[in-house]
Amino acid sequence: MDEADTDTSTGSRPRAARILQALNFYQDAAGSAPLILTCRTAEYAQLGALDFRMRRAVHIALDSVTADQASGYLEARGANRARWRPVLETLQQPHHLTRHPLALALSVPWRLNLAATAYEERHRHTHAYVRSPADLLTFTTPDQVRDHLLSLHVASATNQHPIQPGRYRSAQVHRWLAALATTPSATPSSGPCTDLVPHQLWPLAGASLVRAADAALAALFVLVFAALLLAQTPIEPSLHRLLGAAGFATVAAIIILRAMSAQVAPPVMVRFHRPRTHARRRRLARNIAVGLVGGIAGGIAVTPHSRTRLRAWNEPGIRPRSGLGSEPQPTTASLRRGRRVLSR
């Protein structure tokens, strides 16, 4: 819950407060409603100062990792206890004494995991250990230990991939992660944001390149549809043809410009429900208008030819050929009448 508000400069935390109110209402309305809510201690204390807290909840605080827990964790990962003895002895220092910076740094579970990942790495060919855990004792502050472990994590995790350890280089993975970390938030704010919105990640491939590719695909679709339409319609200069071409060009321009837009709507699930809100009704009206314009444009373009075919069917003794755009041909009865007129 501590990540709910990106701007914490005022200390109000409005989203976190609404979360607590909703969860308390959920428990009151439904009776027993088990849930687990995680939050940092300091952030939850700020909410408590504003009289926002979970009712009828058991508070569980995470303690620091003990030396026995760290030893058990390393043994569970198959680590050689002798290699880690200097580190474990440092963790076993009594708490009433000034603790070593390494003991303070590795008292957090995720940092202990980083240390095990980095210092259990082996060479791919010789299988020798790349680093010695005793080197961790040379750092003088917990922040130095943290930064050192974070700098090694990408390379260590990449080289120890269980299936394809050499598929990606650590520099590639670091560059990709850095690109994700520096991606602008979909909802700009003054504070840091850790959200990754999938449908907003397309600028990573190059904003201009993606928009140009979308426009090219839309133009290709329009050209294919136009070719199919022209194959079924004779090219004749008339008002109907001009109106149809203008309508089709308008719809094609709308499609291409929409594909080039920098604004990407969030993905939605297609559900056929009655539009109850103003936004849904407006979207439905817009879609219907675009469909009508396209349908009317296509109908205007084809209508004159269809009328010619209908007139040909209605003429006595005249039947058009099966091919579209063909001239009507005389039937056998009309040919016989023509011979009798000539004979007379």
C-alpha positions as semicolon CSV with decimal commas, in nm:
position;residue;x (nm);y (nm);z (nm)
1;M;0,000;0,000;0,000
2;D;0,295;0,235;0,047
3;E;0,334;0,262;-0,333
4;A;-0,026;0,375;-0,387
5;D;0,062;0,747;-0,380
6;T;0,340;0,876;-0,603
7;D;0,339;1,225;-0,450
8;T;0,406;1,199;-0,076
9;S;0,545;1,547;-0,022
10;T;0,231;1,666;0,159
11;G;0,203;1,356;0,376
12;S;-0,170;1,317;0,305
13;R;-0,157;0,991;0,103
14;P;-0,513;1,018;-0,038
15;R;-0,510;0,692;-0,235
16;A;-0,378;0,488;0,056
17;A;-0,644;0,642;0,282
18;R;-0,917;0,544;0,035
19;I;-0,776;0,191;0,021
20;L;-0,800;0,157;0,398
21;Q;-1,156;0,292;0,399
22;A;-1,260;0,048;0,123
23;L;-1,101;-0,249;0,299
24;N;-1,264;-0,162;0,630
25;F;-1,602;-0,127;0,458
26;Y;-1,543;-0,461;0,285
27;Q;-1,483;-0,631;0,618
28;D;-1,781;-0,466;0,787
29;A;-2,023;-0,544;0,506
30;A;-1,927;-0,907;0,448
31;G;-1,830;-1,009;0,799
32;S;-1,515;-1,220;0,799
33;A;-1,302;-1,113;0,505
34;P;-0,941;-1,238;0,542
35;L;-0,677;-1,035;0,365
36;I;-0,308;-0,949;0,388
37;L;-0,204;-0,586;0,351
38;T;0,164;-0,493;0,318
39;C;0,309;-0,152;0,394
40;R;0,632;-0,004;0,522
41;T;0,629;0,081;0,891
42;A;0,697;0,453;0,854
43;E;0,430;0,501;0,586
44;Y;0,170;0,313;0,789
45;A;0,258;0,527;1,092
46;Q;0,186;0,841;0,886
47;L;-0,159;0,703;0,800
48;G;-0,216;0,617;1,165
49;A;-0,139;0,978;1,260
50;L;-0,425;1,077;1,027
51;D;-0,653;0,820;1,201
52;F;-0,652;0,579;0,906
53;R;-0,579;0,218;1,000
54;M;-0,708;-0,135;0,950
55;R;-0,965;-0,236;1,208
56;R;-0,957;-0,578;1,374
57;A;-0,621;-0,655;1,214
58;V;-0,311;-0,829;1,349
59;H;0,007;-0,632;1,288
60;I;0,311;-0,839;1,190
61;A;0,649;-0,663;1,183
62;L;0,941;-0,818;0,997
63;D;1,255;-0,860;1,205
64;S;1,609;-0,852;1,079
65;V;1,764;-1,169;0,944
66;T;1,953;-1,355;1,215
67;A;2,281;-1,538;1,168
68;D;2,111;-1,878;1,198
69;Q;1,851;-1,780;0,937
70;A;2,120;-1,653;0,700
71;S;2,318;-1,974;0,746
72;G;2,010;-2,185;0,681
73;Y;1,926;-1,982;0,373
74;L;2,275;-2,020;0,228
75;E;2,281;-2,394;0,298
76;A;1,941;-2,431;0,132
77;R;2,091;-2,271;-0,179
78;G;2,376;-2,526;-0,177
79;A;2,644;-2,281;-0,063
80;N;2,971;-2,401;0,087
81;R;2,956;-2,302;0,453
82;A;3,336;-2,274;0,477
83;R;3,344;-2,004;0,209
84;W;3,082;-1,801;0,393
85;R;3,228;-1,847;0,745
86;P;3,378;-1,491;0,768
87;V;3,042;-1,342;0,671
88;L;2,843;-1,563;0,909
89;E;3,079;-1,482;1,198
90;T;3,022;-1,112;1,130
91;L;2,644;-1,165;1,140
92;Q;2,673;-1,343;1,477
93;Q;2,805;-1,035;1,658
94;P;2,600;-0,948;1,969
95;H;2,344;-0,675;1,915
96;H;2,467;-0,471;2,212
97;L;2,795;-0,412;2,030
98;T;2,845;-0,183;1,733
99;R;2,743;-0,402;1,443
100;H;2,957;-0,435;1,134
101;P;2,823;-0,253;0,822
102;L;2,797;-0,591;0,648
103;A;2,575;-0,725;0,927
104;L;2,347;-0,424;0,894
105;A;2,334;-0,457;0,514
106;L;2,261;-0,833;0,508
107;S;1,995;-0,811;0,780
108;V;1,747;-0,736;0,500
109;P;1,628;-1,052;0,316
110;W;1,655;-0,919;-0,040
111;R;2,013;-0,804;0,014
112;L;2,107;-1,148;0,145
113;N;1,958;-1,290;-0,174
114;L;2,167;-1,049;-0,382
115;A;2,482;-1,155;-0,196
116;A;2,411;-1,525;-0,249
117;T;2,340;-1,471;-0,618
118;A;2,656;-1,268;-0,681
119;Y;2,901;-1,471;-0,472
120;E;2,778;-1,816;-0,571
121;E;2,848;-1,745;-0,938
122;R;3,090;-1,987;-1,104
123;H;3,296;-1,959;-1,420
124;R;3,113;-2,115;-1,711
125;H;3,405;-2,334;-1,825
126;T;3,631;-2,387;-1,521
127;H;3,344;-2,395;-1,266
128;A;3,560;-2,197;-1,023
129;Y;3,397;-1,936;-0,802
130;V;3,418;-1,589;-0,955
131;R;3,418;-1,399;-0,623
132;S;3,498;-1,465;-0,257
133;P;3,241;-1,373;0,013
134;A;3,526;-1,245;0,234
135;D;3,555;-0,945;0,000
136;L;3,228;-0,814;0,148
137;L;3,409;-0,735;0,473
138;T;3,607;-0,456;0,306
139;F;3,311;-0,216;0,280
140;T;3,268;0,045;0,551
141;T;2,898;0,140;0,522
142;P;2,575;-0,053;0,455
143;D;2,506;0,169;0,155
144;Q;2,834;0,064;-0,004
145;V;2,741;-0,301;0,040
146;R;2,398;-0,237;-0,111
147;D;2,535;-0,052;-0,414
148;H;2,803;-0,315;-0,468
149;L;2,551;-0,601;-0,465
150;L;2,312;-0,418;-0,695
151;S;2,594;-0,350;-0,944
152;L;2,670;-0,724;-0,960
153;H;2,316;-0,856;-0,971
154;V;2,235;-0,817;-1,343
155;A;2,557;-0,981;-1,458
156;S;2,530;-1,263;-1,202
157;A;2,166;-1,339;-1,271
158;T;2,225;-1,333;-1,648
159;N;2,525;-1,566;-1,634
160;Q;2,343;-1,809;-1,405
161;H;2,034;-1,845;-1,620
162;P;1,920;-2,207;-1,568
163;I;1,835;-2,278;-1,935
164;Q;2,041;-2,049;-2,162
165;P;2,307;-1,874;-1,953
166;G;2,480;-1,720;-2,257
167;R;2,178;-1,613;-2,457
168;Y;2,194;-1,245;-2,354
169;R;2,488;-1,034;-2,250
170;S;2,468;-0,857;-1,918
171;A;2,520;-0,521;-2,091
172;Q;2,209;-0,586;-2,303
173;V;1,997;-0,677;-2,002
174;H;2,123;-0,373;-1,811
175;R;2,037;-0,145;-2,104
176;W;1,686;-0,293;-2,136
177;L;1,616;-0,259;-1,765
178;A;1,748;0,097;-1,768
179;A;1,513;0,179;-2,058
180;L;1,218;0,042;-1,861
181;A;1,325;0,228;-1,548
182;T;1,345;0,561;-1,732
183;T;1,016;0,518;-1,919
184;P;0,789;0,817;-1,846
185;S;0,484;0,739;-1,640
186;A;0,143;0,724;-1,806
187;T;0,016;0,958;-1,533
188;P;0,278;1,230;-1,482
189;S;0,331;1,340;-1,124
190;S;0,590;1,523;-0,920
191;G;0,698;1,208;-0,737
192;P;0,868;0,891;-0,860
193;C;0,658;0,627;-1,030
194;T;0,725;0,253;-1,047
195;D;0,432;0,158;-1,272
196;L;0,492;-0,005;-1,611
197;V;0,184;0,026;-1,835
198;P;0,221;-0,227;-2,123
199;H;0,025;-0,036;-2,386
200;Q;0,232;0,278;-2,312
201;L;0,570;0,111;-2,374
202;W;0,561;0,141;-2,755
203;P;0,781;0,458;-2,764
204;L;1,073;0,238;-2,651
205;A;1,102;0,114;-3,011
206;G;1,119;0,474;-3,135
207;A;0,811;0,694;-3,128
208;S;0,850;0,818;-3,487
209;L;0,932;0,471;-3,619
210;V;0,628;0,309;-3,458
211;R;0,391;0,583;-3,575
212;A;0,530;0,563;-3,929
213;A;0,492;0,183;-3,931
214;D;0,131;0,210;-3,809
215;A;0,053;0,468;-4,077
216;A;0,212;0,249;-4,347
217;L;0,006;-0,054;-4,240
218;A;-0,312;0,154;-4,235
219;A;-0,234;0,295;-4,580
220;L;-0,171;-0,056;-4,712
221;F;-0,507;-0,170;-4,579
222;V;-0,679;0,129;-4,742
223;L;-0,506;0,067;-5,077
224;V;-0,603;-0,302;-5,081
225;F;-0,964;-0,216;-5,005
226;A;-0,960;0,057;-5,271
227;A;-0,819;-0,186;-5,529
228;L;-1,094;-0,439;-5,454
229;L;-1,357;-0,166;-5,480
230;L;-1,224;-0,035;-5,812
231;A;-1,211;-0,386;-5,956
232;Q;-1,587;-0,412;-5,908
233;T;-1,673;-0,060;-6,026
234;P;-1,622;0,087;-6,376
235;I;-1,430;0,411;-6,388
236;E;-1,667;0,668;-6,534
237;P;-1,664;1,045;-6,470
238;S;-1,987;1,129;-6,289
239;L;-2,111;1,312;-5,983
240;H;-2,180;0,985;-5,802
241;R;-1,824;0,867;-5,859
242;L;-1,680;1,194;-5,734
243;L;-1,894;1,189;-5,419
244;G;-1,804;0,827;-5,352
245;A;-1,434;0,893;-5,403
246;A;-1,449;1,195;-5,170
247;G;-1,622;0,995;-4,898
248;F;-1,379;0,707;-4,931
249;A;-1,082;0,946;-4,921
250;T;-1,223;1,106;-4,602
251;V;-1,258;0,770;-4,428
252;A;-0,910;0,663;-4,545
253;A;-0,757;0,985;-4,409
254;I;-0,928;0,935;-4,073
255;I;-0,795;0,578;-4,050
256;I;-0,438;0,678;-4,137
257;L;-0,435;0,981;-3,904
258;R;-0,571;0,771;-3,620
259;A;-0,296;0,516;-3,677
260;M;-0,035;0,796;-3,662
261;S;-0,172;0,937;-3,336
262;A;0,063;0,953;-3,039
263;Q;-0,227;0,893;-2,800
264;V;-0,296;0,524;-2,742
265;A;-0,622;0,427;-2,577
266;P;-0,600;0,162;-2,306
267;P;-0,704;-0,187;-2,416
268;V;-1,062;-0,278;-2,336
269;M;-1,254;-0,602;-2,339
270;V;-1,526;-0,622;-2,602
271;R;-1,857;-0,646;-2,421
272;F;-2,196;-0,593;-2,576
273;H;-2,376;-0,399;-2,306
274;R;-2,615;-0,113;-2,313
275;P;-2,418;0,216;-2,311
276;R;-2,519;0,362;-1,977
277;T;-2,261;0,640;-1,948
278;H;-2,218;0,952;-2,158
279;A;-1,867;0,850;-2,264
280;R;-1,986;0,512;-2,392
281;R;-2,277;0,665;-2,579
282;R;-2,046;0,920;-2,739
283;R;-1,801;0,647;-2,844
284;L;-2,083;0,438;-2,988
285;A;-2,216;0,737;-3,183
286;R;-1,870;0,809;-3,321
287;N;-1,822;0,451;-3,436
288;I;-2,166;0,444;-3,598
289;A;-2,093;0,773;-3,777
290;V;-1,765;0,640;-3,916
291;G;-1,937;0,322;-4,031
292;L;-2,218;0,513;-4,197
293;V;-1,979;0,745;-4,378
294;G;-1,780;0,450;-4,509
295;G;-2,092;0,258;-4,608
296;I;-2,252;0,554;-4,781
297;A;-1,929;0,634;-4,965
298;G;-1,903;0,279;-5,092
299;G;-2,271;0,270;-5,179
300;I;-2,253;0,593;-5,377
301;A;-1,954;0,463;-5,568
302;V;-2,133;0,140;-5,667
303;T;-2,492;0,266;-5,702
304;P;-2,482;0,395;-6,066
305;H;-2,347;0,065;-6,193
306;S;-2,607;-0,125;-5,996
307;R;-2,883;0,091;-6,146
308;T;-2,753;0,012;-6,496
309;R;-2,771;-0,359;-6,422
310;L;-3,124;-0,325;-6,281
311;R;-3,242;-0,136;-6,590
312;A;-3,086;-0,405;-6,807
313;W;-3,276;-0,676;-6,621
314;N;-3,603;-0,487;-6,657
315;E;-3,568;-0,432;-7,035
316;P;-3,770;-0,692;-7,231
317;G;-3,549;-0,935;-7,409
318;I;-3,229;-0,807;-7,249
319;R;-3,018;-1,009;-7,001
320;P;-2,678;-0,895;-6,873
321;R;-2,379;-1,120;-6,870
322;S;-2,254;-1,268;-6,543
323;G;-1,943;-1,049;-6,520
324;L;-1,970;-0,726;-6,328
325;G;-1,933;-0,416;-6,540
326;S;-2,034;-0,596;-6,863
327;E;-2,272;-0,461;-7,123
328;P;-2,616;-0,631;-7,151
329;Q;-2,646;-0,889;-7,432
330;P;-2,952;-0,973;-7,648
331;T;-3,139;-1,295;-7,580
332;T;-3,253;-1,557;-7,836
333;A;-3,608;-1,414;-7,845
334;S;-3,483;-1,067;-7,931
335;L;-3,265;-1,206;-8,209
336;R;-3,563;-1,386;-8,362
337;R;-3,772;-1,068;-8,352
338;G;-3,487;-0,884;-8,521
339;R;-3,471;-1,138;-8,803
340;R;-3,847;-1,110;-8,866
341;V;-3,821;-0,730;-8,887
342;L;-3,537;-0,756;-9,136
343;S;-3,723;-1,015;-9,345
344;R;-4,018;-0,779;-9,370
